[in-house]
Amino acid sequence: MTEKLQPETLTATALAWIDPETDAMAFPLRPSTSFLRDPMDLNRTGRMFTRDDNPTFAQPEALINALEGGVGCLLFASGMAAITSIFQRLQSGDHVILPKLVYSGLRDWINTHGLRWGLEATYVEECTATCVKAAIKRGKTKVIWLETPSNPTWTITDIAEVSAIAHAAGALVAIDNTVATPILTRPIEHGADIVLHSCSKYMNGHGDLIAGAVVIAKGHENVLRDIQQIRNEYGGVLGSFEAWLLLRGMRTFAVRVKTASTSARKIAQFLDQSDLVQQVLYPGLETHPGHVIAAKQMVGGFGGMLSFRVKGGERAAKLLASKVHVFRQAISFGSTESVIEHRAGMEKPDSPTPRDLLRVSVGLENTDDLIADLQQSIDMVQQYLTKEQYGD
């Protein structure tokens, strides 16, 4: 039945599960760490310990899996715990391909723990089919990692094209779908094998929990079993309260994503007309080089994330970010409130992120208020730059 329902219905009803014990429509919280076992039959089926099998996990995992169209979903203690589980099932000497402009937390992990693990990594300038094909090492490449739109420049990758190249070489395609979310893009439908989420972002949507999720495509049940074992043995499990809180946040998931997408497009169009802005990076703009592919893969919007580069360089960008009032200067994204940050300043010194770039996460505020806030900040920076150039 759920296969026929739209994301708005799936999320608003949380799959319409009813508590069998009380007939409650609100999902129950199960904090117990242990469950009764039969001393006469220790091998009987049933729950034993919460680290691998808390009943509070079941409903949010089922909902995320239904949204992504997978064969199974696993919740993790964080997005990073979910991400690294993909690489922890690899062997020393295995090769992975990632975009150069990838989530900085993953890049840092690969360049430290991953290399010590014995992994070989190739970073490609763009995750196009041509670049990926050239980077593949036959018999060694095991995972091709994608982000689309990619953080923080929002580059678009054709998932179907790259997946075809990867599968021909015997590699899996894993894609971080945190930004697009399954409300806008379902990567498995385009050929991806593994989908990752930082549930701290749009899925929860209220900025009050850390969580991650992995969804596996049909035909890769062995990968699902491997990752479930890794989660259990490394202990990267989500708390029962956080699982409950995540599902509560997901009730408004579809509405929030579409609202943020609508506002982000209007803000991108506004910034695109500003004399202070050198470049707006948003796939919803027709001038974006990945717009055509994005329109093919993203249904119902282009997401709530955008970046823009400021004329005047890093100092002007930081000044602009410091003068906003409605936007918050903060890290992370996908919450109800809009935030702006100098992204390179949040990353390590070797970050490839342009120093004049500001990243914006559009929330649920009135769009006109957000635009007015940016305009007054832009005006102040322009006045400052004019005085600096010409004097008083």
N, C-alpha and C positions, 0 to 999 in steps of 0.2 A: 504493500500500500504506500509506504514512504517514498518509493521510487517515482510515484506520480505526483507528489506534492512539491510545491515551490519552496525555496529557502525561507521566505517570510512565514509560511505556515509551519515548517519544521521547527524554526527557532522560537516563534511565539508560543508554540504549544510544548516545546521541548520533547517532541515525538509523541506527545499526548500520553505519556506513561502515567499510570495511576498506582499509588502505593497499595499493594495487594493486602496489606494488613489493616489499613485504616480507610481506604478509598480516598485518601487525600490527593488533591490535584497538584499540590506543591511537593517537590521531591524531598525525601527525608535525608538527614545527615546521619551517617553511621560512623561514629568515632572509634568504635571498638578496634583494638589491635589484634585480638585473638578470637578464635571461634571454636566451639566445642568439637571434639573429635571422638570417635568411637574407639575405645582401647582394644576392642575385640577385632577391629577392622581398620587399621591405620591407613590403609590404601584406598579407602572408600572415597568417592568423589565428594567434593565440597570444599569450602574455604578453610584455610588453616591459619594464615597470618596476613596482616594487612599490607605488608610491604609489597606483596605481589598481587593482592586480590582484595582490595577494599570494595565493598558493594557500592560505595558512593561514587566510585569511578565509572560504574557501568553506564549510567545515563548520559553523562557528558561525552564519554568515549563513543557511545552509539550515535549520538547526535552529530559529532564532528565527522565520524565515518560516513554517515548518511549524506552530509553536506558535500563531502569530497568524493563520494562514490567509490570507496575503498572496500577491501575485504576485512579490514580490522584497524583499530586505532588504539594507541597507547598514550596515556598521559604521563608527563614527567614533571619533576620539580621545577624545571625552568626550560626556557627555549634552548639554552646552551646544553643542558643535559640531554635534550632530545636530539639536537644537532650532532653532538659528539658520539652518540650511540651508533650513528650510521658509520662513522669512521672506526669505532672501536671493534667492529666485527671484521675489519680488514686485517690482512697479514703484512708483516714486514716485507718491504719490496713492492707492495701494491702501489699503483699510480692513480692519482686523482687529478681532475681538471676543475679549475674554479675561475670565475671572472676576476680580473685584477681589482675592480671596484666591487668587492664583496663586503658583507657585514664585517666590520672590523674585529668583532669578538671571535668570529670563526677564523679570519686571517691570522690573528695572533695565536690562536690555538694550534692551527696547522703549522705555523712557523716555529713553534716551541714543542709542545707535547707531541704533535703529529710527526715531526721530524725525528724526535727521540723514539717514537713508536716504530720508526723505520719506513714511514710513508714517503712516497715521492710525489711532489706537487708541481703542477704547471699552471701558472696564471696567464690567462689569455686576455688580450686587450678588450675584445668583444666576444661574447658567446654566440657568434654566428656559426652556422653549419660549417662554413669554410674554415674558420679559426679552430673550431673544435676538432674537425677531421684532421687538420694538420698537427694538432697536439696529441692525438691518440697514439698510444704505444700498444701495438698489437699484443694481446696476451697478458698485458700488465695493467692497462687502464681498467679500473673496477667501478669507479663512480665519477660521473660528471655532475657537478653541482651548479645549479642555476638559481638566480633570483630574477624575477621579472614581474613588475618593474624592480630594478636593482637599486639598492640603497648605497649612496644618497643621490645619485645622478639620474635615477629612474630610466635607465637604459632598458630597452625591450628585447627579449629573445623569442624567437619562433620556437616554441616548445616542440611542436610536431617535427620540424626539420631536424633539430638537434637530437631528439629521441630516436629518430630513424637512423642517424649516424651512429649513435651510441649502441643501439641494439645490434646493429650489423657488426660491431666490434666486440660484442659480448659484455658491454658495460651497462650499469644501471644509471638511470637519471633520477637524481634527487633534487627537489625544488623547494626552496623556502617560499611559501605562499602567504607569509604573514601580512604583506602589504596589500596584495590584490584581494586576499581572502576568498573562500569558496563562494561568497556572495557574487563576486565579479568574475572569477576564473576558477575552473575545475581542471587542474593540470593533468589528472589521470585521463581525462577524456581526450587530451592532446598527446598522450603517449608516455607521460611520466610514470615512474615506478614507485617513488617514495615522495610523500609530501610532508613538509615540516611546518610547524607553527610555533611562534612565541605567543602563547595564549594570553600573556600579560598585556598584549596590545589590543587589537580590535575585538577579539573574541570575548574577552572579559569587558573591555571598554570603559572601565571606571577607575583605572589607575591604582588599584588597591590589592593586587596579588601578582605573584610570579608563578608562571606555569608554562609548560610546553607540551607539544603533542606530535606524534608521528603517525601517519596514515600510510598503509601499504596497499598497493594495487593488487587486484586479483591475479593469481598466477605466481605470486611471490610469497606464499604462505610460509615458506622456509625462512625468509627474511624477517617476517613478523615474529616467528618463534625465536629466532636469534636475538632480536632486539628486546623481546620480552624477558629473555634470560639475562641479557646485559642489564636491563633496568633493575631486575631483582638482585643480581649479584653485586652491582655497583651501588645500589641503594638510592638511585636518583628518583624516588617516588614522590608523588604529590601528597600533601596532607589532605585528610578527608574534608576539613573545613574549606580549604582552598578549592577542592573539586566541587563542593557545594556552591561556593561563591562564584566559581567560573560558570556553572550552568545557569545560575540566576542572572548573571550578566548577559549570557547568550540569548536570553529571551528577547532582547532588543537589538541583537546583532545586525540583522538585515536592515532595519530602519536606520540605525546609526551609520552603517557603511554607506548607504545610498545618500543620506543627508550630507555626510562629510564629502562625498564625491561631487555632489552638486555644488557645494560651496567652494571646494578646491578649484574647480574649473573656472568659476567666476573670478576667484582671486588670481589665478594664473593669467587670465585674460587682462585683468587690471594691471598686474605687474608687467605684462608684456608691452604695455603702452607707456611705462614710466621711463623718463630720461635717465634716471639713476641706475636702472637695471640693465646690465649687459646681456644677460641671457636668462630665460625662464626654462626650467627643466620640468616638464609635465607632459605625460603621454596623451593627455586629452586635448592638447593644442595641435592643430593641423600642421603646424610648422615643425613639430617634434619629429625627428627622423624615424622613430619607431611607431608613429601614430597608426599607420595602416595595419601593422601586425597587432598592435594593442587593440584596435577596433575589432579585429577578428577573434582575439582571445578573451577580451574583457567584455562582459555583457552587463549592461545597466549602469555603466560608469567607469571612470578611470582611476578611482582611488582618492583617498584624502591626503596623500603625501605629495609635496612638490618642493623643489629647491630653486633658488635663483642666485645668480652671481652679480655682485655689486660693483659698479664702476667706482674706482678709487681704492680698490684692493681690500686687503684684510682689515685695515684700520677702519675704513668706511663701513664694511660689513658688520664689524663688532659694534660700531657706534650705532648703526641702524637698529641692531638687535637690543641695544641697551635703552632705547628711547620708546619702546612700545609700552602700552598700558593694559590693553585687553589681552593680547598674547602674553603667555608666560615664557620666561627664559628657563628652559628646562630640557633635560634629556628624555629620551623615549618618545613614544607616539601612540596614537590610536585610542586616546581617552576622550572624555566629553569636552575637555578644555583644549584650546588651541595653544601650541607651543612653538617657539622659534629657537634655533640654536646655531651657533657657529660650529659646524660639524667637525671640521679639522681640529679645532681646539679640544674636542672631546676624545680624539684619537691619539695614537702614539706619534712621535716625531716623523716616522717613516710613512705616515699616511699619504696615499695618493690623492686624497680629496683636495680639490682646489681651495686655497686659503681665503678666497673671496666669496665662498659659497655659504649661504644660509639655508638650513633645512627647516621646512615648515610642516607641522602636522595640524591639519584643520579639524577642529572639533565641532561642537553643536551650537555655538553661539550664533547670533544673528550675523549674516554675511556682511551686511552693510556696516555693522559695527567693526568687524574685522578689517574691512577695506579702509574705513576711516582711520583706524588705528595705524595701519601701515602707511597711509598717506601722510598723517601728521609726522610720523617718524622719518619718512623720506624727505619731507619738507625741511625738517630740522637738520638732517645730514647735508642736504644741498646748500642750506644757508651756511653751515659750518665750512664746507668745502669752498664755497665762493669767498668767504672772508679770508680763509687761509691762502687762497690764490691771489686775491686782489687787495687784501688788507682791509681795515676798517674805512 
